[in-house]
């Protein structure tokens, strides 16, 4: 003998069943992704800064691209142009908390005045300044990186994936309008400084068990003056765009490096 449910009872059963089926999907929290860093993370060089005009955050920057490519990812994008390690500690690190499961960061270039040095090269002799920056790099930068990395480790969720990204060599062996005023010797020394910077950042990231992704190899055939450059050279009428990754540099250079770690 079967039971006959009233219409109201059937409705209640249907609602309960639908909620039960929906619960696992709704319970799956989004990965909270905090993007820290300087202009290489904010997207300077891409020519569009609709996310923040003051910090020059771009929808073409790798943090935004990664957040759009990954399902169930909530981005807190706090990277800002001109940032040094001290700026990360003062204005950005607060975004990292125990709910943060992914962190990416490029930082250190402004601490040694890398961009200013390249601009100096376009205006005059910079070889001595590049040599001096490279010689003092470990002493100046290592303790500052340790401060930032320690804060990330202490504030992020246990098991958070932290991706530390490096800087590319800026120049190829060729010259062009994009290297106006910069001699071949200065270009070579600027690349040597980028390599030294890469080494220091990699070593400090490893000390905190973070994943370091070097930009040297991905950009090796895409430097300024190459046939398919991922980096802007001198942009004469908008100098702030100079010597930064363009849209291809962000999408084809940096974004895949992050995806290799976070999926």
Secondary structure, DSSP 4 states (H G I P E B T S, - for coil): ------HHHHHHHHHHHHHHHHHHHHHSPPEEEEEEESHHHHTTTSS--SSBTTTTB-TTSHHHHHHHHSTTEEEEE---TT--HHHIIIIIGGG--TTEEEEEEE-STTTTTHHHHHHHHHHS--HHHHHHHHHHHHHHHHHHHHHHHHHHHHHSPTT-EEEEE-----B-S---GGGTT--HHHHHHHHHHHHHHHHHHHHHHHHTTPEEE-STTTTTTSSBTSTT-SB----TT-GGGTTSB-HHIIIIIIHHHHHHHH-
